Amino acid sequence: MDTPLPLPDWSLIQSFLAVAETGSLSAAARRLNRSQPTLGRHIQALEQDLGSHLFERHARGLHLSPSGTRLLPMAQNMHAQMNAIALNVAGQSQQLNGTVRITASVFASHYLLPPILADIRRQEPLIELELVPSDSSENLLFRAADIAVRMYRPSQLDIVTRHICDLPLGAFAAHSYLARKGTPKIPEDLRQHDLVGYDANELILHTTRALGWALERGDFATRCDNQATYWQLVRAGCGIGFSQCNVGQADPLVQELDLGIEIPPLPVWLAAHQAMRQTPRITRVWSLLAKGLQQTKPLL
């Protein structure tokens, strides 16, 4: 009878996968919230268990060896299966107390969610909340978050979504800027003004072109992709920019511009993994988030 081969420790596989996907021990350590020496020991232990080198050192970091390249898809599959088990077990919890992790854009996290989360804490003191401000798409399948607040409809499989509301958008400029440059009345006047736009993100360009404005990236004198910082640039007087009307109209430093145009509103969606959606604490936070977003008042 053949002796079964020992299975690698799952923690070693996790470390291997993090290093393989980030390309360095330091980046992998940050992802897993572990120390860099610990990650190094894990890689050495896994290489000893498997009897093969998994990485080759290069000037820009660690690259997979041929053996590491063969191991990577199997490690990714193990990761997916372990997360499926964790989701299934966590989704069966019937307790209201516990932690709910929420991810949203940096702008929504800064201006919209704090008063909503404060209200949730008042109503449900047994539920702990974690907020992850991020403009990247956090993976609900791997429990990077329990609930995502999105300004688009998520399309991942096994994700439950709900359209919550549509937030009107408008053009705004600081009073200090308008005092210096004057107030535009029609879209054509924007050619004579400083505009604040995004850098690599082409959302504003796509929107303005759909409205019939032939703007290019170079037409925006100040550019920034971080939307919370972008809004601060508008408030400081860098030029005319765009924002959610509920935020801009409540800000005493800026004025909404009537250019005779209708900018498409911003849809707000909630999303959660279907295995977690019926967990009592997540169901409760989902419901309170939806109510709060529908009645949202910005935090200035």
C-alpha positions as CSV (number, residue, x, y, z in Angstrom):
1,M,0.0,0.0,0.0
2,D,1.4,3.4,-1.0
3,T,2.1,5.9,1.7
4,P,0.1,9.1,1.0
5,L,2.1,12.2,0.4
6,P,1.8,14.8,3.1
7,L,-0.4,17.8,2.2
8,P,1.2,21.2,2.3
9,D,0.2,23.5,5.1
10,W,-2.5,25.9,3.9
11,S,-0.8,28.9,5.5
12,L,2.3,28.1,3.3
13,I,0.1,28.0,0.2
14,Q,-1.5,31.4,1.2
15,S,2.0,32.9,1.5
16,F,3.1,31.5,-1.8
17,L,0.0,32.8,-3.6
18,A,0.4,36.3,-2.1
19,V,4.1,36.5,-3.1
20,A,3.3,35.1,-6.6
21,E,0.5,37.7,-7.2
22,T,2.4,40.7,-5.7
23,G,5.9,39.9,-6.9
24,S,7.7,40.6,-3.6
25,L,7.8,39.5,0.0
26,S,7.1,43.1,1.3
27,A,4.0,43.5,-0.8
28,A,2.8,40.0,0.2
29,A,3.4,40.8,3.9
30,R,1.2,43.9,3.6
31,R,-1.6,42.0,1.9
32,L,-1.6,39.2,4.6
33,N,-0.8,41.5,7.5
34,R,2.2,39.4,8.4
35,S,5.9,40.2,8.7
36,Q,8.3,39.9,5.8
37,P,10.5,37.4,7.6
38,T,7.5,35.2,8.3
39,L,6.7,35.2,4.6
40,G,10.3,34.3,3.7
41,R,10.2,31.4,6.1
42,H,6.9,30.2,4.7
43,I,8.3,30.2,1.2
44,Q,11.4,28.3,2.3
45,A,9.4,25.7,4.2
46,L,7.1,25.1,1.2
47,E,10.1,24.8,-1.1
48,Q,11.5,22.2,1.2
49,D,8.2,20.3,1.4
50,L,7.9,20.2,-2.3
51,G,11.6,19.7,-3.0
52,S,11.7,22.5,-5.6
53,H,12.5,26.2,-5.9
54,L,9.4,28.2,-6.6
55,F,10.8,31.7,-7.2
56,E,13.8,33.3,-8.9
57,R,15.2,36.6,-7.7
58,H,15.3,39.5,-10.1
59,A,16.2,43.2,-9.8
60,R,12.5,44.1,-9.7
61,G,11.4,41.4,-7.3
62,L,10.6,37.7,-7.3
63,H,9.5,35.8,-10.4
64,L,7.9,32.4,-10.5
65,S,10.2,29.5,-11.5
66,P,8.9,26.8,-13.8
67,S,7.8,24.8,-10.7
68,G,6.1,27.9,-9.2
69,T,4.3,28.6,-12.5
70,R,2.9,25.0,-12.4
71,L,1.8,25.4,-8.8
72,L,0.1,28.8,-9.2
73,P,-3.2,27.7,-10.8
74,M,-3.6,24.9,-8.2
75,A,-2.9,27.3,-5.3
76,Q,-5.5,29.7,-6.8
77,N,-8.0,26.9,-6.9
78,M,-7.3,26.0,-3.3
79,H,-7.7,29.6,-2.3
80,A,-11.1,29.8,-4.1
81,Q,-12.3,26.5,-2.4
82,M,-11.1,27.6,1.0
83,N,-13.0,30.9,0.6
84,A,-16.1,29.1,-0.5
85,I,-16.0,27.0,2.7
86,A,-15.5,30.1,4.8
87,L,-18.4,31.9,3.1
88,N,-20.7,28.9,3.5
89,V,-19.9,28.6,7.2
90,A,-20.1,32.3,7.9
91,G,-23.3,32.6,6.0
92,Q,-25.0,30.1,8.4
93,S,-24.4,32.3,11.5
94,Q,-27.7,33.4,13.0
95,Q,-26.2,35.8,15.5
96,L,-26.7,39.5,15.1
97,N,-23.5,40.5,16.9
98,G,-20.3,40.4,14.9
99,T,-18.4,42.4,12.3
100,V,-19.7,43.7,8.9
101,R,-17.1,44.9,6.5
102,I,-18.2,47.5,3.9
103,T,-16.3,48.8,0.9
104,A,-17.2,52.0,-1.0
105,S,-15.4,54.6,-3.2
106,V,-13.1,57.0,-1.4
107,F,-15.6,59.8,-2.1
108,A,-18.7,57.9,-0.8
109,S,-16.6,56.8,2.2
110,H,-15.7,60.4,3.0
111,Y,-18.9,62.3,2.2
112,L,-21.8,59.9,2.3
113,L,-21.2,57.0,4.6
114,P,-20.0,58.3,8.0
115,P,-23.4,59.7,9.2
116,I,-25.1,56.5,7.9
117,L,-22.7,54.2,9.7
118,A,-23.0,56.3,12.9
119,D,-26.8,55.8,12.7
120,I,-26.3,52.1,12.3
121,R,-24.0,52.0,15.3
122,R,-26.7,53.8,17.3
123,Q,-29.3,51.3,16.3
124,E,-27.2,48.2,16.4
125,P,-24.5,48.5,19.0
126,L,-23.6,44.8,18.9
127,I,-22.6,45.1,15.2
128,E,-19.0,46.2,14.6
129,L,-18.4,48.0,11.3
130,E,-15.3,48.1,9.1
131,L,-15.2,50.6,6.2
132,V,-12.7,50.0,3.3
133,P,-12.5,53.2,1.2
134,S,-11.3,52.0,-2.2
135,D,-11.8,53.0,-5.8
136,S,-10.9,49.5,-7.0
137,S,-13.4,46.7,-7.2
138,E,-13.1,44.7,-4.0
139,N,-13.7,41.0,-4.5
140,L,-16.8,40.0,-2.6
141,L,-16.1,36.4,-3.5
142,F,-13.0,36.4,-1.4
143,R,-14.5,38.3,1.5
144,A,-12.5,41.5,0.9
145,A,-15.8,43.0,2.1
146,D,-19.3,41.7,3.1
147,I,-21.2,44.5,1.5
148,A,-20.1,46.8,-1.4
149,V,-21.6,50.2,-2.2
150,R,-21.1,50.7,-5.9
151,M,-21.9,53.4,-8.4
152,Y,-22.5,50.7,-11.1
153,R,-24.2,47.3,-11.1
154,P,-21.8,44.6,-10.2
155,S,-21.8,41.7,-12.6
156,Q,-20.0,38.9,-10.8
157,L,-21.6,35.5,-10.5
158,D,-23.0,34.6,-7.0
159,I,-23.4,38.3,-6.1
160,V,-26.8,39.7,-5.0
161,T,-27.4,43.3,-6.1
162,R,-30.0,45.9,-5.4
163,H,-30.4,49.3,-7.0
164,I,-30.9,51.8,-4.2
165,C,-31.3,55.2,-5.8
166,D,-29.9,57.6,-8.4
167,L,-27.8,60.6,-7.2
168,P,-28.2,63.8,-9.4
169,L,-24.9,65.3,-10.7
170,G,-24.1,68.9,-11.4
171,A,-21.4,71.4,-12.4
172,F,-19.9,73.4,-9.5
173,A,-17.2,76.0,-9.0
174,A,-15.9,77.8,-5.9
175,H,-17.1,81.3,-5.2
176,S,-13.5,82.4,-5.2
177,Y,-13.0,81.0,-8.7
178,L,-16.2,82.6,-10.1
179,A,-15.3,86.0,-8.6
180,R,-12.0,85.8,-10.5
181,K,-13.2,84.3,-13.8
182,G,-16.9,85.0,-14.0
183,T,-19.9,82.6,-14.2
184,P,-20.5,80.6,-17.4
185,K,-24.1,80.5,-18.7
186,I,-24.0,77.9,-21.5
187,P,-21.8,74.9,-22.2
188,E,-19.8,76.8,-24.9
189,D,-18.6,79.2,-22.1
190,L,-16.7,76.4,-20.6
191,R,-14.0,76.8,-23.3
192,Q,-13.0,80.1,-21.6
193,H,-12.7,78.5,-18.1
194,D,-10.4,76.3,-16.2
195,L,-11.8,72.8,-15.8
196,V,-11.0,70.2,-13.2
197,G,-11.0,66.6,-14.5
198,Y,-9.8,63.2,-13.9
199,D,-6.3,62.0,-14.8
200,A,-6.3,58.4,-16.1
201,N,-10.1,57.8,-15.4
202,E,-12.0,58.7,-18.6
203,L,-15.5,58.9,-17.0
204,I,-15.8,62.7,-17.3
205,L,-14.6,62.6,-20.9
206,H,-17.1,59.9,-21.8
207,T,-19.9,61.8,-20.1
208,T,-19.2,65.2,-21.6
209,R,-18.8,63.7,-25.1
210,A,-22.2,62.0,-24.7
211,L,-23.6,65.5,-23.9
212,G,-22.1,66.8,-27.2
213,W,-19.0,68.5,-25.7
214,A,-15.9,67.6,-27.7
215,L,-13.5,67.8,-24.7
216,E,-10.1,66.2,-24.5
217,R,-7.9,65.3,-21.5
218,G,-5.8,68.4,-22.2
219,D,-8.8,70.7,-21.8
220,F,-8.8,70.0,-18.0
221,A,-6.2,72.3,-16.4
222,T,-6.1,70.4,-13.2
223,R,-6.5,66.6,-13.0
224,C,-6.8,64.0,-10.2
225,D,-8.3,60.5,-10.1
226,N,-9.0,60.4,-6.3
227,Q,-12.5,61.8,-6.2
228,A,-12.3,63.1,-2.6
229,T,-9.2,65.1,-3.5
230,Y,-10.8,66.1,-6.8
231,W,-13.6,67.7,-4.9
232,Q,-11.2,69.6,-2.7
233,L,-9.5,71.0,-5.8
234,V,-12.9,72.3,-7.0
235,R,-13.6,73.8,-3.5
236,A,-10.2,75.5,-3.4
237,G,-10.9,77.3,-6.7
238,C,-8.9,75.4,-9.2
239,G,-11.8,75.6,-11.7
240,I,-15.1,74.2,-12.7
241,G,-15.8,70.5,-11.8
242,F,-18.6,68.0,-11.4
243,S,-20.0,66.4,-8.3
244,Q,-23.0,64.9,-6.6
245,C,-25.6,67.6,-6.2
246,N,-26.4,66.7,-2.5
247,V,-22.7,67.3,-1.7
248,G,-22.2,70.4,-3.8
249,Q,-25.4,72.1,-2.8
250,A,-24.6,71.7,0.9
251,D,-21.1,73.2,0.5
252,P,-20.9,76.9,1.4
253,L,-17.7,77.3,-0.6
254,V,-19.1,76.4,-4.0
255,Q,-22.0,77.4,-6.3
256,E,-23.9,75.1,-8.6
257,L,-23.8,76.3,-12.2
258,D,-27.0,76.4,-14.4
259,L,-25.7,75.6,-17.9
260,G,-29.0,74.4,-19.3
261,I,-27.9,70.8,-19.4
262,E,-29.0,67.5,-17.7
263,I,-26.1,65.3,-16.6
264,P,-27.0,61.6,-16.2
265,P,-27.4,60.7,-12.5
266,L,-25.1,58.4,-10.7
267,P,-26.8,55.0,-9.8
268,V,-26.1,53.6,-6.4
269,W,-26.1,49.8,-5.9
270,L,-25.6,47.5,-2.9
271,A,-23.9,44.1,-3.5
272,A,-23.1,41.1,-1.3
273,H,-22.2,37.5,-1.8
274,Q,-25.4,35.4,-1.9
275,A,-24.0,33.0,0.7
276,M,-23.7,35.9,3.2
277,R,-26.7,38.0,2.2
278,Q,-29.1,36.2,4.6
279,T,-26.7,36.4,7.6
280,P,-28.7,38.4,10.2
281,R,-26.1,41.1,10.9
282,I,-25.4,41.6,7.1
283,T,-29.1,41.6,6.3
284,R,-29.6,44.3,9.0
285,V,-26.7,46.5,7.9
286,W,-27.8,46.1,4.2
287,S,-31.3,47.3,5.2
288,L,-30.0,50.3,7.2
289,L,-27.5,51.2,4.5
290,A,-30.2,51.2,1.8
291,K,-32.4,53.4,4.0
292,G,-29.6,55.8,4.8
293,L,-28.4,56.1,1.2
294,Q,-32.0,56.9,0.0
295,Q,-32.1,59.7,2.6
296,T,-28.4,60.6,2.3
297,K,-27.1,63.9,3.6
298,P,-23.4,64.6,3.0
299,L,-20.8,65.0,5.6
300,L,-18.8,68.2,5.1
